[in-house]
Amino acid sequence: MIKIIHIMVLTLFISACNDSDTPKEVGKDHVWKEQADMIDKAKNVEQLLNDAAIKQQEKIDQKINQ
C-alpha cells in the first residue's frame, strides 16, 4: 500500500513539473518591457559616464606628469 502511494506521489510530481504547457518562446513585449528598456538605457548612460571619467582622469594625469 505504501509503495502504491509513493508511486502515485512520484507520478504526481513528475506530471506537475512537465513544462509542455509553458510557452517555448518569450515575446519581446512583456509586462516590464518599459522598465527593462529604462534599465538598459541607464546602463548605457553609466558606460558613457565611466568613459568620460576615465578620459578626464587621463587628462589630469597628463597635466600632473608634465
MOFENDA-V253344 format. One record per backbone hydrogen bond with DSSP energy under -1.0 kcal/mol. NH is the residue of the N-H (numbers start at 0). CO is the residue of the C=O. If there is no record, write none. Layout:
NH & CO
NH & CO
//
This chain:
4 & 0
5 & 1
6 & 2
7 & 3
8 & 4
9 & 5
10 & 6
11 & 7
12 & 8
13 & 9
14 & 10
15 & 11
16 & 12
32 & 29
35 & 31
36 & 32
37 & 33
38 & 34
39 & 35
40 & 36
41 & 37
42 & 38
43 & 39
44 & 40
45 & 41
46 & 42
47 & 43
48 & 44
49 & 45
50 & 46
51 & 47
52 & 48
53 & 49
54 & 50
55 & 51
56 & 52
57 & 53
58 & 54
59 & 55
60 & 56
61 & 57
62 & 58
63 & 59
64 & 60
//
